[in-house]
């Protein structure tokens, strides 16, 4: 998806975003625009050799000057499952950290995922997989 448009209930354009991709199909940049066409924010993305997103940096724009808003970094296990996300403030300090723990069935599919925020469990997702 290259362009997304959001509209108000009266049909007028509210905001839009335009994305750029690398030759592997990974989104490397997304720019957000206000209804008047002015740039409101920008995201940049980096990936590892396996195509996993490892960094996302976001900026906001004020009177055509961009300011760093924050940065997220991502880590994955050997199965390509996300195991850690770190959210940083604009000054580089850690805002919070999410970690993910998986339980797998005998076929190697995850059947339980626990999400922790700053080491405190926040969410448990359980899947039931039937094999035929």
Contact map, one row per residue, 1 for C-alpha under 8 A:
111100000000000000100000000000000000000000000000000000000000000000000000000000000000000000000000000000000000000000000000000000000000
111100000000000001110000000000000000000000000000000000000000000000000000000000000000000000000000000000000000000000000000000000000000
111110000000000111100000000000000000000000000000000000000000000000000000000000000000000000000000000000000000000000000000000000000000
111111000000000111000000000000000000000000000000000000000000000000000000000000000000000000000000000000000000000000000000000000000000
001111100000111110000000000000000000000000000000000000000000000000000000000000000000000000000000000000000000000000000000000000000000
000111110000111100000000000000000000000000000000000000000000000000000000000000000000000000000000000000000000000000000000000000000000
000011111111111000000000000000000000000000000000000000000000000000000000000000000000000000000000000000000000000000000000000000000000
000001111111110000000000000000000000000000000000000000000000000000000000000000000000000000000000000000000000000000000000000000000000
000000111111000000000000000000000000000000000000000000000000000000000000000000000000000000000000000000000000000000000000000000000000
000000111111000000000000000000000000000000000000000000000000000000000000000000000000000000000000000000000000000000000000000000000000
000000111111100000000000000000000000000000000000000000000000000000000000000000000000000000000000000000000000000000000000000000000000
000000111111110000000000000000000000000000000000000000000000000000000000000000000000000000000000000000000000000000000000000000000000
000011110011111100000000000000000010000000000000000000000000000000000000000000000000000000000000000000000000000000000000000000000000
000011110001111100000000000000000110000000000000000000000000000000000000000000000000000000000000000000000000000000000000000000000000
000011100000111110000000000000011110000000000000000000000000000000000000000000000000000000000000000000000000000000000000000000000000
001111000000111111000000000000011110000000000000000000000000000000000000000000000000000000000000000000000000000000000000000000000000
001110000000001111100000000001111000000000000000000000000000000000000000000000000000000000000000000000000000000000000000000000000000
011100000000000111110000000001110000000000000000000000000000000000000000000000000000000000000000000000000000000000000000000000000000
111000000000000011111000001111100000000000000000000000000000000000000000000000000000000000000000000000000000000000000000000000000000
010000000000000001111100001111000000000000000000000000000000000000000000000000000000000000000000000000000000000000000000000000000000
000000000000000000111111111110000000000000000000000000000000000000000000000000000000000000000000000000000000000000000000000000000000
000000000000000000011111111100000000000000000000000000000000000000000000000000000000000000000000000000000000000000000000000000000000
000000000000000000001111110000000000000000000000000000000000000000000000000000000000000000000000000000000000000000000000000000000000
000000000000000000001111110000000000000000000000000000000000000000000000000000000000000000000000000000000000000000000000000000000000
000000000000000000001111111000000000000000000000000000000000000000000000000000000000000000000000000000000000000000000000000000000000
000000000000000000001111111100000000000000000010001000000000000000000000000000000000000000000000000000000000000000000000000000000000
000000000000000000111100111111000000000000001000000000000000000000000000000000000000000000000000000000000000000000000000000000000000
000000000000000000111100011111000000000000011100000000000000000000000000000000000000000000000000000000000000000000000000000000000000
000000000000000000111000001111100000000001111000000000000000000000000000000000000000000000000000000000000000000000000000000000000000
000000000000000011110000001111110000000001110000000000000000000000000000000000000000000000000000000000000000000000000000000000000000
000000000000000011100000000011111000001111100000000000000000000000000000000000000000000000000000000000000000000000000000000000000000
000000000000001111000000000001111100001111000000000000000000000000000000000000000000000000000000000000000000000000000000000000000000
000000000000001110000000000000111111111110000000000000000000000000000000000000000000000000000000000000000000000000000000000000000000
000000000000011100000000000000011111111100000000000000000000000000000000000000000000000000000000000000000000000000000000000000000000
000000000000111100000000000000001111110000000000000000000000000000000000000000000000000000000000000000000000000000000000000000000000
000000000000000000000000000000001111110000000000000000000000000000000000000000000000000000000000000000000000000000000000000000000000
000000000000000000000000000000001111111000000000000000000000000000000000000000000000000000000000000000000000000000000000000000000000
000000000000000000000000000000001111111100000000000000000000000000000000000000000000000000000000000000000000000000000000000000000000
000000000000000000000000000000111100111111000000000000000000100100000000000000000000000000000000000000000000000000000000000000000000
000000000000000000000000000000111100011111000000000000000001110000000000000000000000000000000000000000000000000000000000000000000000
000000000000000000000000000000111000001111100000000000000111100001000000000000000000000000000000000000000000000000000000000000000000
000000000000000000000000000011110000001111110000000000000111100000000000000000000000000000000000000000000000000000000000000000000000
000000000000000000000000000011100000000011111000000000011110000000000000000000000000000000000000000000000000000000000000000000000000
000000000000000000000000000111000000000001111100000000011100000000000000000000000000000000000000000000000000000000000000000000000000
000000000000000000000000001110000000000000111110000011111000000000000000000000000000000000000000000000000000000000000000000000000000
000000000000000000000000000100000000000000011111000011110000000000000000000000000000000000000000000000000000000000000000000000000000
000000000000000000000000010000000000000000001111111111100000000000000000000000000000000000000000000000000000000000000000000000000000
000000000000000000000000000000000000000000000111111111000000000000000000000000000000000000000000000000000000000000000000000000000000
000000000000000000000000000000000000000000000011111100000000000000000000000000000000000000000000000000000000000000000000000000000000
000000000000000000000000000000000000000000000011111100000000000000000000000000000000000000000000000000000000000000000000000000000000
000000000000000000000000010000000000000000000011111110000000000000000000000000000000000000000000000000000000000000000000000000000000
000000000000000000000000000000000000000000000011111111000000000000000000000100010000000000000000000000000000000000000000000000000000
000000000000000000000000000000000000000000001111001111110000000000000000010000000000000000000000000000000000000000000000000000000000
000000000000000000000000000000000000000000001111000111110000000000000000111000000000000000000000000000000000000000000000000000000000
000000000000000000000000000000000000000000001110000011111000000000000011110000000000000000000000000000000000000000000000000000000000
000000000000000000000000000000000000000000111100000011111100000000000011100000000000000000000000000000000000000000000000000000000000
000000000000000000000000000000000000000000111000000000111110000000011111000000000000000000000000000000000000000000000000000000000000
000000000000000000000000000000000000000011110000000000011111000000011110000000000000000000000000000000000000000000000000000000000000
000000000000000000000000000000000000000011100000000000001111100001111100000000000000000000000000000000000000000000000000000000000000
000000000000000000000000000000000000000111000000000000000111110001111000000000000000000000000000000000000000000000000000000000000000
000000000000000000000000000000000000001111000000000000000011111111100000000000000000000000000000000000000000000000000000000000000000
000000000000000000000000000000000000000100000000000000000001111111100000000000000000000000000000000000000000000000000000000000000000
000000000000000000000000000000000000000000000000000000000000111110000000000000000000000000000000000000000000000000000000000000000000
000000000000000000000000000000000000001000000000000000000000111111000000000000000000000000000000000000000000000000000000000000000000
000000000000000000000000000000000000000000000000000000000000111111100000000000000000000000000000000000000000000000000000000000000000
000000000000000000000000000000000000000010000000000000000011110111110000000000000000000000000000000000000000000000000000000000000000
000000000000000000000000000000000000000000000000000000000011110011111000000000000000000000000000000000000000000000000000000000000000
000000000000000000000000000000000000000000000000000000001111000001111100000000000000000001000000000000000000000000000000000000000000
000000000000000000000000000000000000000000000000000000001111000000111110000000000000000011000000000000000000000000000000000000000000
000000000000000000000000000000000000000000000000000000001110000000011111000000000000001111010000000000000000000000000000000000000000
000000000000000000000000000000000000000000000000000000111100000000001111100000000000001111010000000000000000000000000000000000000000
000000000000000000000000000000000000000000000000000000111000000000000111110000000000111100000000000000000000000000000000000000000000
000000000000000000000000000000000000000000000000000001110000000000000011111000000000111000000000000000000000000000000000000000000000
000000000000000000000000000000000000000000000000000011100000000000000001111100000111110000000000000000000000000000000000000000000000
000000000000000000000000000000000000000000000000000001000000000000000000111110000111100000000000000000000000000000000000000000000000
000000000000000000000000000000000000000000000000000100000000000000000000011111111111000000000000000000000000000000000000000000000000
000000000000000000000000000000000000000000000000000000000000000000000000001111111110000000000000000000000000000000000000000000000000
000000000000000000000000000000000000000000000000000000000000000000000000000111111000000000000000000000000000000000000000000000000000
000000000000000000000000000000000000000000000000000000000000000000000000000111111000000000000000000000000000000000000000000000000000
000000000000000000000000000000000000000000000000000100000000000000000000000111111100000000000000000000000000000000000000000000000000
000000000000000000000000000000000000000000000000000000000000000000000000000111111110000000000000000000000000000000000000000000000000
000000000000000000000000000000000000000000000000000000000000000000000000011110011111100000000000000100000000000000000000000000000000
000000000000000000000000000000000000000000000000000000000000000000000000011110001111100000000000001110000000000000000000000000000000
000000000000000000000000000000000000000000000000000000000000000000000000011100000111110000000000111100000000000000000000000000000000
000000000000000000000000000000000000000000000000000000000000000000000001111000000111111000000000111000000000000000000000000000000000
000000000000000000000000000000000000000000000000000000000000000000000001110000000001111100000111110000000000000000000000000000000000
000000000000000000000000000000000000000000000000000000000000000000000111100000000000111110000111100000000000000000000000000000000000
000000000000000000000000000000000000000000000000000000000000000000000111000000000000011111111111000000000000000000000000000000000000
000000000000000000000000000000000000000000000000000000000000000000001110000000000000001111111110000000000000000000000000000000000000
000000000000000000000000000000000000000000000000000000000000000000011110000000000000000111111000000000000000000000000000000000000000
000000000000000000000000000000000000000000000000000000000000000000000000000000000000000111111000000000000000000000000000000000000000
000000000000000000000000000000000000000000000000000000000000000000000110000000000000000111111100000000000000000000000000000000000000
000000000000000000000000000000000000000000000000000000000000000000000000000000000000000111111110000000000000000000000000000000000000
000000000000000000000000000000000000000000000000000000000000000000000000000000000000011110011111100000000000000000000000000000000000
000000000000000000000000000000000000000000000000000000000000000000000000000000000000011110001111100000000000000000000000000000000000
000000000000000000000000000000000000000000000000000000000000000000000000000000000000011100000111110000000000000000001100000000000000
000000000000000000000000000000000000000000000000000000000000000000000000000000000001111000000111111000000000000000001110000000000000
000000000000000000000000000000000000000000000000000000000000000000000000000000000001110000000001111100000000000000111110000000000000
000000000000000000000000000000000000000000000000000000000000000000000000000000000011100000000000111110000000000000111110000000000000
000000000000000000000000000000000000000000000000000000000000000000000000000000000111000000000000011111000000000011110000000000000000
000000000000000000000000000000000000000000000000000000000000000000000000000000000010000000000000001111100000000011100000000000000000
000000000000000000000000000000000000000000000000000000000000000000000000000000000000000000000000000111110000011111000000000000000000
000000000000000000000000000000000000000000000000000000000000000000000000000000000000000000000000000011111000011110000000000000000000
000000000000000000000000000000000000000000000000000000000000000000000000000000000000000000000000000001111111111100000000000000000000
000000000000000000000000000000000000000000000000000000000000000000000000000000000000000000000000000000111111111000000000000000000000
000000000000000000000000000000000000000000000000000000000000000000000000000000000000000000000000000000011111100000000000000000000000
000000000000000000000000000000000000000000000000000000000000000000000000000000000000000000000000000000011111100000000000000000000000
000000000000000000000000000000000000000000000000000000000000000000000000000000000000000000000000000000011111110000000000000000000000
000000000000000000000000000000000000000000000000000000000000000000000000000000000000000000000000000000011111111000000000000000000000
000000000000000000000000000000000000000000000000000000000000000000000000000000000000000000000000000001111001111110000000000000100000
000000000000000000000000000000000000000000000000000000000000000000000000000000000000000000000000000001111000111110000000000001111000
000000000000000000000000000000000000000000000000000000000000000000000000000000000000000000000000000001110000011111000000000111100000
000000000000000000000000000000000000000000000000000000000000000000000000000000000000000000000000000111100000011111100000000111000000
000000000000000000000000000000000000000000000000000000000000000000000000000000000000000000000000000111000000000111110000111110000000
000000000000000000000000000000000000000000000000000000000000000000000000000000000000000000000000011110000000000011111000111100000000
000000000000000000000000000000000000000000000000000000000000000000000000000000000000000000000000011100000000000001111111111000000000
000000000000000000000000000000000000000000000000000000000000000000000000000000000000000000000001111000000000000000111111110000000000
000000000000000000000000000000000000000000000000000000000000000000000000000000000000000000000001111000000000000000011111000000000000
000000000000000000000000000000000000000000000000000000000000000000000000000000000000000000000000111000000000000000011111100000000000
000000000000000000000000000000000000000000000000000000000000000000000000000000000000000000000000000000000000000000011111110000000000
000000000000000000000000000000000000000000000000000000000000000000000000000000000000000000000000000000000000000001111011111100000000
000000000000000000000000000000000000000000000000000000000000000000000000000000000000000000000000000000000000000001111001111100000000
000000000000000000000000000000000000000000000000000000000000000000000000000000000000000000000000000000000000000001110000111110000000
000000000000000000000000000000000000000000000000000000000000000000000000000000000000000000000000000000000000000111100000111111000000
000000000000000000000000000000000000000000000000000000000000000000000000000000000000000000000000000000000000000111000000001111100000
000000000000000000000000000000000000000000000000000000000000000000000000000000000000000000000000000000000000001110000000000111110000
000000000000000000000000000000000000000000000000000000000000000000000000000000000000000000000000000000000000011100000000000011111000
000000000000000000000000000000000000000000000000000000000000000000000000000000000000000000000000000000000000001000000000000001111100
000000000000000000000000000000000000000000000000000000000000000000000000000000000000000000000000000000000000001000000000000000111110
000000000000000000000000000000000000000000000000000000000000000000000000000000000000000000000000000000000000000000000000000000011111
000000000000000000000000000000000000000000000000000000000000000000000000000000000000000000000000000000000000000000000000000000001111
000000000000000000000000000000000000000000000000000000000000000000000000000000000000000000000000000000000000000000000000000000000111
